Amino acid sequence: MCRVRLWNCENIKMLAVFNTTGIGGILGAILATILLTWLATRAQRNAKMVGDKKVLAYGLLVRVFGWVFLIISWFIAYTASRASANQIVIAWCVGIAFLLMSLALVVEVHFVRILFNDEFIYTFSPWRPSRKIPWTAISSYAFSDLNKWHILKTTSYGNIRLSILLSGLGTFSQELEKRKISFGK
């Protein structure tokens, strides 16, 4: 009986070269950028209506990705728990960091939403208290290339951050244009 071995010495040497040359990090960054761009293009442009309010929220695809990332993070944490004694501290740090990031992502995509009507913008987030912001309080607009979110600055309500992954940004953009507020890069 012939068995094929997927991990022989040559494969391990190739992985070691791949990781030590920095190519792995570069490819990881490229892959993350491609994934983020793909998810952003899948977001619905039009906001859904709930009563008299329009809703910005993360779509199903982004939510599923959050859960996939959480499952991968559990696997990384499990792998970290099996690390050798001389690598256990760094392995646990990496495992816990991935787990915390994925938990934050799942909380974000399930509990953040923005509602708006002709008078107010209503923000809901697990990271801060809910807010009811009048449109007249918006003072300026910015875009964060690093975080990939739109930032609406207000006079006294703090900033409103809108991820490029939120569905409904097209409708929100039209509302801002109607009010002569610049939106977009």
Buried (B, 14 or more C-beta within 10 A) or exposed (E): EEEEEEEEEEEEEEEEEEEEEEEEEEEEEEEEEEEBEEBBEBBBEEBEEEEEBBBBBBBEBBBEBBBEBBEEBBEBBEEBEEBEEEEEEEBBEBBBBBBEEBBEBBBBBBEBBBBBBEEBBBBBBEEEEEBEBEBEBBEEBEBEEEEBBBBBBBEEBEEBBBBBBBBBBEBBBBBBEEEEBEBEE
